[in-house]
Amino acid sequence: MSASVMSRRASEALGVALFFGALLWFVALASYTPGDPTWFFYAGPPKQAANFAGTFGAFLAESSFQLLGYASFLIPVVLLVAGYHYFWCRSLPAGYTKSIGAVVLLLCVSALLGLTVGTPHTADTSVPAGGHLGAVLSDLAVQYLNRTGGAIVILSLGLLGFILTTQVSLSAVSSAVAAKVRARIGALTEEMKARRDAKRRDEQRREVMRKHLGRDAAPEDMKPARTRQDAEASEAASRRRPAPVTALTAPPAPPRHCSASTRPPKSRCRSTTSSWGWSRSPRRCIATPKPPRQRQTTCRHCARAGSTCTAARPTRSRT
């Protein structure tokens, strides 16, 4: 394997280790119990630790709370960010600057907790909110700067540590926030102005209608009529509206004098196909009889129809 592949595998392994370390540290801090048996901090009879991470988790949580107090919850966050960069083999820009900023931020949060909260008393033991390190820093700030000055200095250093850790530009953030606030205020101002203009136009319209209709006009008469655009829109909508669907009913019967009322009689002609499969000439239909065929004769003398010529009648010869 090449050196680059080994470096990548080592970086991924370190990232996974930091992920699991951050998770274990957070579980130990979240399930911290002051009375758990821990190394170097417990002198009672042996018993089972109630911490979710066991005796090691109890020792880790006790050490963290004794040193930094509730600011210890920032340690898993730092480990998680570092593990993410190591796992994806991404170089951390300004790594030393961010590390120094993280340490300063952690100490400032601990000192601020020690200055504001103090030492909360629990059922088993008393642990300073900012740990012993936070208590020492807060006492030094109060001794030399008093309580108000110490709080201002601690907040300033904490803000500086936040900027160094996150590399966030406060000027850009403040500019973006100010732009959003100005846009929101401008939108509210325009809305209020539009409402005032609409109210003023309504009052003017009512005044004109009161002058034309008289002083005793009813309030319903002074309601503004619909505009031309609203009327055209409603008319177009009524045109596009489909016709109402009515119940399906049988069509009315046609009158007796109509040709549609007379149906052709049912044909009673016999089939033109015999039972043997061969066809035969159709017989005359009983329902529609044919008129009798008249025999036309032609006269030999005048070439006229026999029905009108007397000479065309046959005569019997006498023998």
C-alpha positions in Angstrom: 0.0 0.0 0.0 1.1 3.5 -0.7 1.7 6.1 2.0 -1.4 8.1 0.9 -3.7 5.1 1.3 -2.3 4.3 4.7 -2.7 7.9 5.7 -6.3 7.9 4.5 -7.1 4.7 6.5 -5.4 6.1 9.6 -7.4 9.3 9.3 -10.7 7.4 8.9 -9.9 5.2 11.9 -9.1 8.3 14.0 -12.4 9.9 12.9 -14.4 6.8 13.9 -12.6 6.7 17.3 -13.4 10.4 17.9 -17.0 9.8 17.0 -17.4 7.0 19.5 -15.4 8.9 22.1 -17.8 11.9 21.8 -20.8 9.6 22.1 -19.4 7.9 25.2 -18.4 11.1 26.8 -21.9 12.6 26.3 -23.6 9.5 27.7 -21.4 9.6 30.7 -22.2 13.2 31.4 -25.9 12.8 30.8 -26.2 9.8 33.2 -23.9 11.4 35.9 -24.8 10.5 39.5 -22.8 12.1 42.3 -22.9 9.0 44.5 -21.4 6.6 41.9 -18.2 4.7 42.9 -15.4 6.2 40.9 -11.6 6.0 41.0 -9.9 8.6 43.3 -13.3 10.2 44.2 -15.1 7.5 46.2 -14.3 6.1 49.6 -17.5 4.2 50.5 -18.4 0.6 50.3 -18.2 -1.0 46.9 -21.3 -1.0 44.8 -22.5 -1.0 41.2 -22.2 2.3 39.3 -25.5 3.7 38.0 -23.8 5.5 35.1 -24.7 4.1 31.7 -21.0 4.0 30.8 -20.1 2.0 33.9 -17.3 2.8 36.3 -15.2 4.4 33.6 -18.1 6.6 32.6 -18.7 7.6 36.2 -15.0 8.5 36.6 -15.0 10.5 33.3 -18.2 12.4 34.3 -17.0 13.1 37.9 -13.6 14.4 36.6 -15.3 16.6 34.0 -17.8 18.1 36.4 -15.2 18.7 39.1 -12.9 20.5 36.7 -15.2 22.4 34.3 -18.7 21.9 35.6 -21.6 22.1 33.1 -19.3 23.5 30.5 -18.1 19.9 30.0 -20.9 19.3 27.6 -19.0 21.3 25.1 -16.2 18.7 25.0 -18.2 16.1 23.0 -19.1 18.8 20.5 -15.5 19.6 19.9 -14.6 15.9 19.5 -17.5 15.4 17.1 -16.3 18.2 14.8 -12.8 16.9 14.9 -13.9 13.4 14.1 -16.0 14.6 11.1 -13.0 16.3 9.6 -10.7 13.3 10.2 -13.2 10.8 8.9 -13.6 12.6 5.6 -9.9 13.4 5.4 -10.6 17.1 5.3 -8.0 19.5 6.4 -9.2 21.8 9.2 -8.5 25.4 8.1 -6.7 27.4 10.7 -6.6 24.4 13.0 -4.3 26.0 15.7 -6.4 29.2 15.8 -9.6 27.2 16.2 -8.1 25.0 18.9 -7.0 28.1 20.9 -10.5 29.6 20.4 -12.2 26.5 21.6 -10.0 26.4 24.8 -10.7 30.1 25.5 -14.5 29.6 24.9 -14.6 26.6 27.2 -12.8 28.5 30.0 -15.0 31.6 29.6 -18.2 29.5 29.8 -16.9 27.8 32.9 -16.0 31.1 34.5 -19.3 32.7 33.6 -21.2 29.8 35.1 -19.1 30.0 38.3 -19.8 33.8 38.4 -23.6 33.7 37.8 -24.8 30.3 39.2 -22.2 29.5 41.9 -22.4 26.1 43.6 -25.7 24.3 43.4 -26.2 21.9 46.2 -27.4 18.4 45.3 -28.5 15.5 47.4 -25.2 13.7 47.6 -22.5 16.3 47.1 -22.0 19.9 46.0 -20.3 20.5 42.6 -19.6 24.0 41.3 -21.7 24.9 38.2 -18.5 26.0 36.5 -16.2 23.4 38.2 -13.3 24.2 40.4 -11.5 25.9 37.5 -14.4 28.1 36.7 -14.7 29.0 40.4 -11.1 30.1 40.5 -11.4 32.2 37.4 -14.6 33.9 38.6 -13.0 34.6 42.0 -10.0 36.3 40.3 -12.3 38.3 38.0 -14.4 39.5 41.0 -11.3 40.3 43.1 -9.6 42.5 40.4 -12.6 43.8 38.4 -15.5 43.5 40.7 -18.6 41.5 39.7 -19.8 43.8 36.8 -16.4 44.3 35.3 -15.5 40.7 35.6 -18.7 39.7 33.8 -17.9 42.2 31.0 -14.4 40.9 30.6 -15.5 37.2 30.6 -18.2 37.9 28.0 -15.7 39.7 25.8 -13.2 36.9 25.9 -16.0 34.3 25.3 -17.1 36.3 22.2 -13.5 36.4 21.0 -13.1 32.6 21.5 -16.4 32.0 19.6 -15.1 34.1 16.7 -11.8 32.2 16.6 -13.5 28.8 16.8 -16.2 29.3 14.2 -14.4 31.8 12.0 -17.6 33.7 11.7 -17.6 37.4 10.6 -19.7 39.4 13.0 -19.8 42.3 10.5 -21.4 40.0 7.8 -23.8 38.5 10.3 -24.9 42.0 11.6 -25.2 43.3 8.0 -27.5 40.4 7.0 -29.6 40.8 10.2 -29.9 44.5 9.6 -30.9 44.0 6.0 -33.6 41.5 7.0 -34.9 43.9 9.7 -35.0 46.8 7.3 -36.8 44.8 4.7 -39.4 43.7 7.3 -39.9 47.2 8.6 -40.3 48.5 5.0 -42.9 45.8 4.2 -44.9 46.7 7.3 -44.7 50.4 6.5 -45.9 49.9 2.9 -48.8 47.7 4.2 -49.9 50.3 6.7 -49.7 53.0 4.0 -51.8 51.0 1.6 -54.4 50.4 4.3 -54.5 54.2 5.1 -54.9 55.0 1.4 -57.7 52.5 1.0 -59.5 53.8 4.0 -59.1 57.4 2.7 -60.5 56.5 -0.7 -63.4 54.7 0.9 -64.2 57.8 3.0 -64.0 60.0 -0.1 -66.3 57.6 -2.0 -68.8 57.6 0.8 -68.7 61.4 1.0 -69.4 61.7 -2.8 -72.3 59.2 -2.6 -73.7 61.0 0.4 -73.7 64.3 -1.5 -75.5 62.7 -4.5 -78.0 60.5 -2.5 -78.7 63.0 0.2 -78.1 63.2 3.9 -80.8 60.6 4.7 -79.2 57.8 2.6 -79.1 54.4 4.1 -75.7 52.8 4.8 -76.5 50.0 2.3 -76.9 52.6 -0.5 -73.4 54.0 0.2 -71.6 50.7 -0.2 -69.2 51.0 -3.1 -70.3 49.3 -6.3 -68.3 46.7 -7.9 -65.6 47.8 -10.3 -65.6 47.1 -14.0 -62.9 44.6 -13.6 -64.8 42.6 -10.9 -67.9 42.6 -13.2 -66.0 41.3 -16.2 -64.3 38.7 -14.1 -67.6 37.4 -12.7 -69.1 37.4 -16.2 -66.2 35.4 -17.6 -66.4 32.9 -14.7 -70.2 32.4 -15.3 -69.5 31.8 -19.0 -66.8 29.2 -18.2 -69.1 27.5 -15.6 -70.5 24.2 -17.0 -74.2 23.7 -17.4 -75.9 22.0 -14.5 -76.4 18.3 -14.8 -80.1 17.3 -14.7 -81.6 13.9 -14.0 -81.7 11.6 -16.9 -85.3 11.3 -18.1 -86.9 9.6 -21.1 -87.4 11.8 -24.1 -91.0 13.0 -24.7 -93.2 11.0 -27.0 -93.5 12.5 -30.5 -96.9 13.6 -31.7 -99.1 11.3 -33.7 -98.8 13.3 -36.8 -95.1 13.0 -36.8 -93.4 10.5 -39.0 -91.2 9.3 -36.1 -94.2 7.9 -34.3 -95.0 5.4 -37.0 -92.8 2.4 -36.9 -92.4 -0.1 -39.7 -94.4 -3.3 -39.1 -92.5 -6.2 -37.9 -91.5 -8.4 -40.8 -93.0 -11.8 -40.8 -91.1 -13.2 -43.8 -89.7 -16.6 -43.5 -86.0 -17.3 -43.6 -84.4 -17.7 -47.0 -82.1 -20.4 -45.8 -83.3 -24.0 -45.6 -82.4 -26.5 -42.9 -80.0 -28.2 -45.3 -77.8 -25.1 -45.6 -78.6 -24.1 -49.2 -80.4 -20.8 -49.9 -83.7 -20.5 -51.7 -85.6 -17.7 -53.2 -87.4 -15.6 -50.6 -91.1 -15.7 -50.4 -93.3 -12.8 -50.5 -93.7 -11.0 -47.1 -97.2 -11.1 -45.7 -96.7 -7.8 -44.0 -95.9 -5.9 -47.2 -97.9 -7.5 -50.1 -97.0 -6.6 -53.6 -99.7 -5.1 -55.9 -101.0 -7.4 -58.6 -99.2 -7.1 -61.9 -101.3 -5.8 -64.7 -100.8 -7.2 -68.1 -100.2 -4.7 -70.7 -101.4 -5.4 -74.3 -100.7 -3.5 -77.3 -103.1 -3.0 -80.1 -101.9 -4.3 -83.5 -103.9 -1.6 -85.3 -103.2 1.7 -83.5 -100.1 0.8 -81.3 -101.9 2.0 -78.2 -102.4 0.4 -74.8 -104.9 -2.3 -74.7 -106.7 -0.8 -71.8 -107.7 2.2 -73.8 -108.2 0.7 -77.2 -111.2 -1.3 -78.0 -109.6 -3.0 -80.9 -107.1 -4.6 -78.6 -109.7 -6.7 -77.0 -109.5 -10.3 -78.1 -112.3 -11.6 -80.2 -113.4 -15.1 -80.8 -113.5 -16.3 -84.3 -116.7 -18.0 -85.3 -116.1 -21.2 -87.2 
